[in-house]
Amino acid sequence: VAKWTGNDSAVDVLIRPDMIPRVTRFLREREVKYEVVIPDLQQAIDQENPIDEELLDELAGRK
């Protein structure tokens, strides 16, 4: 779990996919309200920064 931002009433956190069930259970057991804002951060990054196929072709075979 990585804390991103926070104030007196809210905090943003980044949670590894394999930890989601554990963190969700932890929050529910303590009746902590939460909202998933970005369900898959990597997918959001990939959509915002699509792969340049021409660049991939140019780099193919390089070591």
N, C-alpha and C positions, 0 to 999 in steps of 0.2 A: 504494500500500500504506500503510495507516494502522495503526500499532501501538496496540493498546488496552491490554493489560496484559501483564505478564511477570514471570518470576522466573528462577531459575537453570536450571530444567528445561523450562519451557514459555512460550509467548508467544501471545497472541491478536492476530490481524491482520484487517483488513477490506480486501478486494481488489475492485477494480472488475471487473464481469463480463467486460469485454474483456481483462483481464489474467490471468484464471484459467489459460488454457493456458500462458502464458509462466511464471507463478509455479510452476505444477505441474511443468513441465519443469525449471525451475531447482532445485526441491527434490529431484526424483527423481534428477537428475544428480549431486547431492551426497549422495544416500542419506539425506536428512533425512526422518524420520517426520513425518507430518502427518495431521490429521483435520479434515474439513469438519463443523463443528457446525451452522451455519445456512446452507444452500445458497442461499437467497434472502432476504436481510434485509428488503427492502422488502415482500415478500409476507408475511413474519412480522409486520411492523409493521401492514400493512393488515388482517390477520386479527385482530390484537389490538385494533385501533381501527377498527371498521367505519364506513363512511360513513353519516351520518344523512340518509336520503332526504328527510325533512321539512325539515331545514336546507338541503339543496341546493335544494329547491323554493322556499323562502323567499328564498334568495340569487340565484336565477335572474334574469338580466337586469340585475343591479346592475353598476356599473362602478366 
